Amino acid sequence: MPESEQSDERLAKEAQVIQSAGSTSTARTLSHITFYILATPAIRERLQNELRNIMVGWPDKYPSWVELERLDYLQAVLKEGLR
């Protein structure tokens, strides 16, 4: 790194970026996705409609990963949340 970019302020900002990049966890990402699903009625209703048929029999029967992967809107919501 050039000497001109080695100021205390610049190095402190770099340290913050490294620290925050390592602290964002899967749990935090999933909590953000959940928040936006619950806070947006149109998203929540569309997910409920898509999940309605596959969740028949729950809690005695759980959908398989393959079944869940076939749900286009669920996949889109998760991918957008991870983006």
TORVOMAR-236640 format. One record per residue: residue in one letter; x, y, z of N, C-alpha, C, O in turn; residue number from 1. Coordinates in nm, 2 decimals. Layout:
% residues N
<fido 'A', <X, Y, Z>, <X, Y, Z>, <X, Y, Z>, <X, Y, Z>, NUM>;
...
This chain:
% residues 83
<fido 'M', <0.08, -0.12, 0.00>, <0.00, 0.00, 0.00>, <0.09, 0.12, 0.00>, <0.18, 0.13, 0.08>, 1>;
<fido 'P', <0.06, 0.22, -0.09>, <0.15, 0.34, -0.09>, <0.14, 0.41, 0.04>, <0.04, 0.41, 0.11>, 2>;
<fido 'E', <0.25, 0.48, 0.07>, <0.26, 0.55, 0.20>, <0.15, 0.66, 0.21>, <0.10, 0.69, 0.32>, 3>;
<fido 'S', <0.10, 0.72, 0.10>, <0.00, 0.82, 0.10>, <-0.14, 0.76, 0.15>, <-0.22, 0.84, 0.19>, 4>;
<fido 'E', <-0.15, 0.63, 0.14>, <-0.28, 0.56, 0.19>, <-0.26, 0.50, 0.32>, <-0.35, 0.42, 0.36>, 5>;
<fido 'Q', <-0.16, 0.53, 0.39>, <-0.13, 0.46, 0.52>, <-0.17, 0.55, 0.64>, <-0.11, 0.54, 0.75>, 6>;
<fido 'S', <-0.26, 0.65, 0.62>, <-0.29, 0.74, 0.73>, <-0.37, 0.66, 0.84>, <-0.43, 0.55, 0.81>, 7>;
<fido 'D', <-0.38, 0.71, 0.96>, <-0.45, 0.64, 1.07>, <-0.60, 0.62, 1.03>, <-0.66, 0.52, 1.05>, 8>;
<fido 'E', <-0.65, 0.73, 0.97>, <-0.80, 0.72, 0.93>, <-0.82, 0.62, 0.83>, <-0.92, 0.54, 0.84>, 9>;
<fido 'R', <-0.74, 0.61, 0.72>, <-0.75, 0.51, 0.62>, <-0.74, 0.37, 0.67>, <-0.82, 0.28, 0.64>, 10>;
<fido 'L', <-0.64, 0.35, 0.76>, <-0.62, 0.21, 0.81>, <-0.73, 0.17, 0.91>, <-0.77, 0.06, 0.91>, 11>;
<fido 'A', <-0.79, 0.27, 0.98>, <-0.90, 0.24, 1.07>, <-1.02, 0.20, 0.99>, <-1.09, 0.11, 1.03>, 12>;
<fido 'K', <-1.04, 0.27, 0.87>, <-1.16, 0.23, 0.79>, <-1.14, 0.09, 0.73>, <-1.23, 0.01, 0.72>, 13>;
<fido 'E', <-1.02, 0.06, 0.69>, <-0.99, -0.07, 0.64>, <-1.01, -0.18, 0.74>, <-1.07, -0.29, 0.71>, 14>;
<fido 'A', <-0.97, -0.15, 0.87>, <-1.00, -0.25, 0.98>, <-1.15, -0.27, 1.00>, <-1.19, -0.38, 1.03>, 15>;
<fido 'Q', <-1.23, -0.16, 0.99>, <-1.37, -0.17, 1.01>, <-1.43, -0.26, 0.90>, <-1.52, -0.34, 0.92>, 16>;
<fido 'V', <-1.39, -0.24, 0.77>, <-1.44, -0.32, 0.66>, <-1.41, -0.47, 0.69>, <-1.49, -0.56, 0.67>, 17>;
<fido 'I', <-1.28, -0.50, 0.73>, <-1.24, -0.64, 0.75>, <-1.32, -0.70, 0.87>, <-1.37, -0.81, 0.86>, 18>;
<fido 'Q', <-1.34, -0.62, 0.97>, <-1.42, -0.67, 1.09>, <-1.56, -0.69, 1.05>, <-1.62, -0.80, 1.09>, 19>;
<fido 'S', <-1.63, -0.60, 0.99>, <-1.77, -0.62, 0.95>, <-1.79, -0.73, 0.85>, <-1.89, -0.80, 0.86>, 20>;
<fido 'A', <-1.70, -0.75, 0.76>, <-1.71, -0.86, 0.66>, <-1.71, -0.99, 0.73>, <-1.77, -1.08, 0.69>, 21>;
<fido 'G', <-1.63, -1.00, 0.84>, <-1.62, -1.13, 0.91>, <-1.74, -1.15, 1.01>, <-1.76, -1.27, 1.05>, 22>;
<fido 'S', <-1.81, -1.05, 1.04>, <-1.91, -1.06, 1.15>, <-2.05, -1.09, 1.09>, <-2.14, -1.12, 1.16>, 23>;
<fido 'T', <-2.07, -1.07, 0.96>, <-2.20, -1.09, 0.90>, <-2.22, -1.24, 0.89>, <-2.15, -1.31, 0.81>, 24>;
<fido 'S', <-2.31, -1.29, 0.96>, <-2.33, -1.44, 0.96>, <-2.45, -1.48, 0.89>, <-2.54, -1.40, 0.85>, 25>;
<fido 'T', <-2.46, -1.61, 0.87>, <-2.58, -1.67, 0.81>, <-2.71, -1.64, 0.89>, <-2.81, -1.60, 0.83>, 26>;
<fido 'A', <-2.70, -1.64, 1.02>, <-2.81, -1.61, 1.11>, <-2.86, -1.46, 1.09>, <-2.98, -1.44, 1.08>, 27>;
<fido 'R', <-2.76, -1.37, 1.07>, <-2.80, -1.23, 1.05>, <-2.87, -1.22, 0.92>, <-2.97, -1.15, 0.90>, 28>;
<fido 'T', <-2.81, -1.28, 0.82>, <-2.87, -1.28, 0.68>, <-3.01, -1.33, 0.68>, <-3.11, -1.27, 0.63>, 29>;
<fido 'L', <-3.03, -1.45, 0.75>, <-3.17, -1.50, 0.76>, <-3.26, -1.42, 0.84>, <-3.38, -1.41, 0.80>, 30>;
<fido 'S', <-3.21, -1.35, 0.94>, <-3.30, -1.26, 1.01>, <-3.34, -1.14, 0.93>, <-3.46, -1.09, 0.94>, 31>;
<fido 'H', <-3.26, -1.09, 0.84>, <-3.29, -0.98, 0.75>, <-3.40, -1.03, 0.65>, <-3.50, -0.96, 0.63>, 32>;
<fido 'I', <-3.38, -1.15, 0.60>, <-3.47, -1.20, 0.50>, <-3.61, -1.22, 0.57>, <-3.71, -1.18, 0.51>, 33>;
<fido 'T', <-3.61, -1.27, 0.69>, <-3.73, -1.29, 0.76>, <-3.80, -1.16, 0.79>, <-3.92, -1.15, 0.78>, 34>;
<fido 'F', <-3.73, -1.06, 0.83>, <-3.79, -0.93, 0.86>, <-3.86, -0.88, 0.74>, <-3.97, -0.83, 0.75>, 35>;
<fido 'Y', <-3.79, -0.88, 0.62>, <-3.86, -0.82, 0.50>, <-3.97, -0.91, 0.46>, <-4.07, -0.85, 0.40>, 36>;
<fido 'I', <-3.97, -1.04, 0.48>, <-4.09, -1.12, 0.44>, <-4.21, -1.08, 0.53>, <-4.32, -1.06, 0.48>, 37>;
<fido 'L', <-4.18, -1.06, 0.66>, <-4.29, -1.03, 0.75>, <-4.33, -0.88, 0.74>, <-4.45, -0.85, 0.76>, 38>;
<fido 'A', <-4.25, -0.80, 0.70>, <-4.28, -0.66, 0.69>, <-4.35, -0.62, 0.55>, <-4.40, -0.51, 0.54>, 39>;
<fido 'T', <-4.35, -0.71, 0.46>, <-4.40, -0.69, 0.33>, <-4.51, -0.79, 0.30>, <-4.49, -0.90, 0.26>, 40>;
<fido 'P', <-4.64, -0.74, 0.32>, <-4.75, -0.84, 0.31>, <-4.76, -0.91, 0.17>, <-4.80, -1.02, 0.17>, 41>;
<fido 'A', <-4.73, -0.84, 0.07>, <-4.73, -0.90, -0.07>, <-4.64, -1.02, -0.08>, <-4.67, -1.12, -0.14>, 42>;
<fido 'I', <-4.52, -1.00, -0.03>, <-4.42, -1.11, -0.03>, <-4.46, -1.22, 0.06>, <-4.46, -1.34, 0.02>, 43>;
<fido 'R', <-4.51, -1.19, 0.18>, <-4.55, -1.29, 0.27>, <-4.67, -1.38, 0.22>, <-4.67, -1.50, 0.22>, 44>;
<fido 'E', <-4.77, -1.31, 0.16>, <-4.88, -1.38, 0.10>, <-4.84, -1.47, -0.02>, <-4.89, -1.58, -0.03>, 45>;
<fido 'R', <-4.75, -1.42, -0.10>, <-4.71, -1.50, -0.22>, <-4.64, -1.62, -0.17>, <-4.65, -1.73, -0.23>, 46>;
<fido 'L', <-4.55, -1.61, -0.07>, <-4.48, -1.72, -0.02>, <-4.57, -1.82, 0.05>, <-4.56, -1.94, 0.03>, 47>;
<fido 'Q', <-4.67, -1.77, 0.12>, <-4.77, -1.86, 0.19>, <-4.84, -1.94, 0.08>, <-4.87, -2.06, 0.10>, 48>;
<fido 'N', <-4.88, -1.87, -0.02>, <-4.96, -1.94, -0.13>, <-4.87, -2.05, -0.20>, <-4.92, -2.16, -0.23>, 49>;
<fido 'E', <-4.74, -2.02, -0.22>, <-4.65, -2.11, -0.28>, <-4.63, -2.23, -0.19>, <-4.61, -2.34, -0.24>, 50>;
<fido 'L', <-4.62, -2.21, -0.06>, <-4.58, -2.31, 0.04>, <-4.70, -2.39, 0.08>, <-4.69, -2.50, 0.14>, 51>;
<fido 'R', <-4.82, -2.34, 0.05>, <-4.94, -2.41, 0.11>, <-4.95, -2.56, 0.07>, <-4.97, -2.64, 0.16>, 52>;
<fido 'N', <-4.93, -2.59, -0.06>, <-4.95, -2.73, -0.10>, <-4.84, -2.82, -0.05>, <-4.86, -2.93, -0.02>, 53>;
<fido 'I', <-4.72, -2.77, -0.05>, <-4.60, -2.85, -0.01>, <-4.60, -2.87, 0.14>, <-4.53, -2.97, 0.18>, 54>;
<fido 'M', <-4.66, -2.79, 0.22>, <-4.66, -2.80, 0.36>, <-4.78, -2.88, 0.42>, <-4.80, -2.90, 0.54>, 55>;
<fido 'V', <-4.86, -2.94, 0.33>, <-4.97, -3.03, 0.37>, <-4.91, -3.14, 0.45>, <-4.82, -3.21, 0.41>, 56>;
<fido 'G', <-4.97, -3.17, 0.57>, <-4.92, -3.27, 0.65>, <-4.82, -3.23, 0.76>, <-4.78, -3.31, 0.84>, 57>;
<fido 'W', <-4.78, -3.11, 0.75>, <-4.68, -3.06, 0.85>, <-4.75, -3.05, 0.99>, <-4.86, -3.01, 0.99>, 58>;
<fido 'P', <-4.69, -3.08, 1.09>, <-4.55, -3.12, 1.12>, <-4.52, -3.26, 1.11>, <-4.40, -3.30, 1.14>, 59>;
<fido 'D', <-4.61, -3.35, 1.08>, <-4.58, -3.49, 1.07>, <-4.50, -3.52, 0.94>, <-4.42, -3.62, 0.94>, 60>;
<fido 'K', <-4.51, -3.44, 0.84>, <-4.44, -3.46, 0.72>, <-4.37, -3.33, 0.68>, <-4.43, -3.23, 0.67>, 61>;
<fido 'Y', <-4.24, -3.34, 0.66>, <-4.16, -3.23, 0.62>, <-4.13, -3.23, 0.47>, <-4.11, -3.34, 0.42>, 62>;
<fido 'P', <-4.13, -3.12, 0.40>, <-4.09, -3.12, 0.26>, <-3.94, -3.15, 0.24>, <-3.86, -3.12, 0.33>, 63>;
<fido 'S', <-3.91, -3.22, 0.14>, <-3.77, -3.25, 0.11>, <-3.70, -3.13, 0.05>, <-3.76, -3.03, 0.01>, 64>;
<fido 'W', <-3.56, -3.13, 0.05>, <-3.49, -3.02, -0.01>, <-3.52, -3.01, -0.15>, <-3.53, -2.90, -0.21>, 65>;
<fido 'V', <-3.54, -3.12, -0.22>, <-3.57, -3.12, -0.36>, <-3.70, -3.05, -0.39>, <-3.71, -2.97, -0.48>, 66>;
<fido 'E', <-3.80, -3.08, -0.30>, <-3.93, -3.01, -0.32>, <-3.92, -2.86, -0.30>, <-3.98, -2.78, -0.37>, 67>;
<fido 'L', <-3.84, -2.82, -0.20>, <-3.83, -2.68, -0.17>, <-3.75, -2.61, -0.28>, <-3.78, -2.49, -0.31>, 68>;
<fido 'E', <-3.65, -2.68, -0.34>, <-3.57, -2.62, -0.44>, <-3.66, -2.59, -0.57>, <-3.62, -2.51, -0.65>, 69>;
<fido 'R', <-3.77, -2.66, -0.58>, <-3.85, -2.64, -0.70>, <-3.95, -2.52, -0.69>, <-4.02, -2.49, -0.78>, 70>;
<fido 'L', <-3.95, -2.46, -0.57>, <-4.04, -2.35, -0.55>, <-3.97, -2.22, -0.60>, <-3.88, -2.17, -0.53>, 71>;
<fido 'D', <-4.01, -2.17, -0.71>, <-3.95, -2.06, -0.78>, <-3.94, -1.93, -0.69>, <-3.84, -1.87, -0.68>, 72>;
<fido 'Y', <-4.06, -1.90, -0.63>, <-4.06, -1.77, -0.56>, <-3.98, -1.78, -0.43>, <-3.91, -1.68, -0.39>, 73>;
<fido 'L', <-3.98, -1.89, -0.36>, <-3.90, -1.91, -0.24>, <-3.75, -1.90, -0.28>, <-3.68, -1.83, -0.21>, 74>;
<fido 'Q', <-3.71, -1.96, -0.39>, <-3.57, -1.95, -0.43>, <-3.54, -1.80, -0.47>, <-3.43, -1.76, -0.43>, 75>;
<fido 'A', <-3.63, -1.73, -0.53>, <-3.60, -1.59, -0.57>, <-3.59, -1.51, -0.44>, <-3.50, -1.42, -0.44>, 76>;
<fido 'V', <-3.67, -1.53, -0.34>, <-3.66, -1.45, -0.22>, <-3.53, -1.48, -0.15>, <-3.46, -1.39, -0.10>, 77>;
<fido 'L', <-3.49, -1.60, -0.14>, <-3.37, -1.64, -0.07>, <-3.25, -1.58, -0.15>, <-3.15, -1.53, -0.09>, 78>;
<fido 'K', <-3.25, -1.59, -0.28>, <-3.13, -1.54, -0.36>, <-3.13, -1.39, -0.35>, <-3.02, -1.33, -0.34>, 79>;
<fido 'E', <-3.24, -1.32, -0.35>, <-3.24, -1.17, -0.33>, <-3.19, -1.13, -0.19>, <-3.12, -1.04, -0.18>, 80>;
<fido 'G', <-3.23, -1.21, -0.09>, <-3.18, -1.18, 0.04>, <-3.03, -1.20, 0.06>, <-2.97, -1.13, 0.13>, 81>;
<fido 'L', <-2.98, -1.30, -0.01>, <-2.83, -1.32, -0.01>, <-2.75, -1.23, -0.09>, <-2.63, -1.21, -0.07>, 82>;
<fido 'R', <-2.82, -1.16, -0.19>, <-2.75, -1.06, -0.27>, <-2.73, -0.94, -0.19>, <-2.67, -0.85, -0.24>, 83>;
